[in-house]
Amino acid sequence: MLEPIQKLKIRYEFYSIDELFQPKFDFARIRDDEVFVYNNYFGICDEQVNKVAAKCKNLIVDNSQAFYSLPLPGVDTFYSPRKFFGIPDGAYLYTDTLLDESFETDISYQRFEHLLGRADKGAEEFYTVFKNNDEALNNQPIKQMSKLTQKLLSGIDYDTIAAIRRQNFDILHSHLKEINKLKVNIELGAVPMTYPLMVSDGEQLKQKLIQNKVFLATYWPNILKWCDEKLLENKLTKEIVFLPIDQRYDEVEMKSIIEVIENV
Ligand SMILES: Cc1ncc(COP(=O)(O)O)c(C=O)c1O
C-alpha cells in the first residue's frame, strides 16, 4: 500500500484505530488536496466504511480484503481479487475520475507456478514460489489486468464461493464468539476474507494450529516493529489469529479447527 505513495513522494502519516477497527482521527483536518485511506479490515468492516464515509471527505476505500463489498457512490475504491481467488495478480479500481492515458496490459502466465503447484501438491511446498511471485509484483508501473487473469475471473462462480465463505465464517463464529475478544458483528450479506479470533494467548494458539496443519495467514507483522508496544495495534497484531474460511474448506475443516482451539 505504501509503495505508490512513496514512489510519488506523497507526504503521509498513519492514524490509530480502536478495537472496532474505527479510525481515531479528526476528519476536519483533511484539506482539499489530501485524502484519507481506510481499509475494510478482513472484509468485516462495511459498517465502519459507511460511518467514515459519512464524515470524511476525499476518502479512498481499500477493499482488498473485502472483494464482495460494493463501493459507495463517488468514493474511490480498490480491490485485490487475488486475496479471494486462485489468480496471481490484477486489481479493480472503482472511480469516476478517468485518466486520459492508456496502460500496457500485464502478462501473468509466468506467475502461476505457486497456484498450479499448490493445487497438485499442497501450499507448504510452494510457499517460497508464492513469496517470489508476490515480490515480483513490487515496483511495477500501472498496468491493465492481464488477459489471462481476466479470463480466469470471468469463469468464477462468485455466488457459490460467497456462500461457502459465509457459511464457514458463521460456523466458526457460532462456536468461538464467547472466547473472541473482538466484537465481530458483520452485516447479513457481508463476505469476509478470514475469521479474526482474538485471544490473550494468540501466539501460542497460532503455533498449536500450525502444528495441526491449519494454514494461517499473517497480516502486517511490520506493526510490531513500527508501533509502540503499548499501542492497541501491537496487541491486535499479537493476539488475533486469522482462521481460514475460504472456499477450499467446508464444515469438516471448520469443525476440526474448532476442536484444536477447544483443546488448547
Ligand atoms: C489491505 C491491503 N491493501 C492492499 C494490498 C495490496 O494488494 P495487492 O498486492 O494485490 O496489490 C494488500 C495486500 O496484502 C492488503 O492487505
The ligand as an SDF file (V2000), in Angstrom:
LIG
                    3D

 16 16  0  0  0  0  0  0  0  0999 V2000
   -5.2970   -4.1170    2.9470 C   0  0  0  0  0  0  0  0  0  0  0  0
   -4.4610   -4.3300    1.7280 C   0  0  0  0  0  0  0  0  0  0  0  0
   -4.4310   -3.3800    0.7780 N   0  0  0  0  0  0  0  0  0  0  0  0
   -3.7140   -3.5440   -0.3570 C   0  0  0  0  0  0  0  0  0  0  0  0
   -2.9600   -4.6680   -0.5740 C   0  0  0  0  0  0  0  0  0  0  0  0
   -2.1910   -4.8060   -1.8470 C   0  0  0  0  0  0  0  0  0  0  0  0
   -2.7830   -5.7690   -2.6560 O   0  0  0  0  0  0  0  0  0  0  0  0
   -2.0110   -6.2900   -3.9820 P   0  0  0  0  0  0  0  0  0  0  0  0
   -0.6730   -6.7420   -3.5210 O   0  0  0  0  0  0  0  0  0  0  0  0
   -2.8500   -7.3950   -4.5210 O   0  0  0  0  0  0  0  0  0  0  0  0
   -1.9260   -5.1290   -4.8850 O   0  0  0  0  0  0  0  0  0  0  0  0
   -2.9420   -5.6610    0.3870 C   0  0  0  0  0  0  0  0  0  0  0  0
   -2.1010   -6.8660    0.1740 C   0  0  0  0  0  0  0  0  0  0  0  0
   -1.6820   -7.5610    1.0290 O   0  0  0  0  0  0  0  0  0  0  0  0
   -3.7280   -5.5220    1.5590 C   0  0  0  0  0  0  0  0  0  0  0  0
   -3.7710   -6.4740    2.5160 O   0  0  0  0  0  0  0  0  0  0  0  0
  1  2  1  0
  2  3  1  0
  2 15  2  0
  3  4  2  0
  4  5  1  0
  5  6  1  0
  5 12  2  0
  6  7  1  0
  7  8  1  0
  8  9  2  0
  8 10  1  0
  8 11  1  0
 12 13  1  0
 12 15  1  0
 13 14  2  0
 15 16  1  0
M  END
$$$$
